Amino acid sequence: VGGVLTVFPAGNNGSADSQTLLIKLAPGEYRAQPGREDWAVDDVVAFSKVCPHAGCPVGLYEPDTHRLFCPCHQSVFAVLDACEPTNGPATRPLPQLPLTVDSDGFLVAQSDYEEPIGPGFWNRGR
């Protein structure tokens, strides 16, 4: 509980815009947004590690307050509130990745991110 791990989707190891944070919350802490009730598995949630302000890696996690920090420009994201920004220049939350468990018991993504990754000025022609 309180642990964070950087992971990459299969086939995208090392890809800058694929960086994802897995965060293990305490039982009952996850407050799913409407439509995201099945996006966490055993209190593990996943969010993009790419800051929507300037694309820096958001990797500083404070488990006592459930906040993620971007060290580049000091944006702060509230993990329990769907990574909404609470401070700094970021104006969008970190996109959440829906998780599930596959038939072999592995934690996997249900799908790709439903929102664009990174800042608005990036070329998103994928």
N, C-alpha and C positions, 0 to 999 in steps of 0.2 A: 504494500500500500504506500502510495506517495512516490513510487518509482516512475521513471520516464525513460523511454528507449526510442532512439531514432531508427526507423526502418524504411525500406524501399520496396515498392511493389515488384513482384517477380518480373524479370526482364528489363527493369529500369534501375538496377543497382548503380548508385553514384549519380543519377540524373538530378540536377539541381532542383527542378520543379516537382520531383517525386518525393522529396523528403517528407516523411510523416512521423509525427510523435505519437507513440502509444503511452497512455497514462493510466496507471492502476489507481482507481479511487477506492475509498472505503465502501463497504456495502451500504447501499441506500443513498449515497451522495449524488449519484448521477441524476440530474434533472433534465429529462429528455424534452426537447422542443417538440411542438406538435408535428406529427409526421415522422419523427425520429425515435419513436419509442423502442424500436428494435435495432438501433444503430450501435449499441454497446453490448459487449459480451462479458459476463461475470465482472461487471464494474470496470472494464477496460474500455477507454474511449480513444479515438484517433482523430488528430487534427493535422492540417498541413503545417509544416515547420517554416514555410515561406511567408514572411511578413507582407501583408497587403499594402504597406506603405512604400517600401523601397526594395523589397525582395531579399532582405537580410534573413539569416537563419534565426528563428525564434527558438532558443534552446535552454533558456534559464527558467527553471521551474521552482516555485516556492510552494512546497506541499502543504504547509500550515495554512496558507491563505488561498490555495488553489489558483495561483496566478502564474502566467507565463510572461516572460519579459524578452523584448527584443533589445539586445545590447547596442545596436547601431544608433537608434534615435529614441530609445526609451519608451516605446509603446508597451502597454501592459494589457493583457487579455485575461478575462475571467473564465476559467475553465468550466466552472459549474453553470455558467450562463452562456453556453455555446460559444465560448471564446470571443465574446463581445469585447471590443476595446474599451478600457476604462480610463486610459491616460495615454498621452503621447499623440503623435501625428496620424496614426492609423485610423481610418474611418470605417473600415469593414472588419467583420470578425474573421478569424482564421477558419477556412472551410473545414467542415467535419467529414470524415470518411466513414461510411457505414460499414460496420463489421459483422461477421457471422462466423460460424464454425463449420468447416467442410466435413464431408463424410469420413475423413480420416482423423478428425478431431483437431485439425489445425485452425488457428485463428487466421481468417482471410478477409479481404474486402468483399462486400456484397456487390459493389460496382465501383465505378470511378467517382471522383468528386463531382457533386452536382453544381458546384460554383467554380468560377475561374480561380486559378491559383496565382498568387503574387499580385503585384501592383497593376493598376489599370493601364499604365503606359507600356507594359510588355506586349509583344506580338502574340496574340492568342489564336492564331490561325491553325489550331490543331484539329 
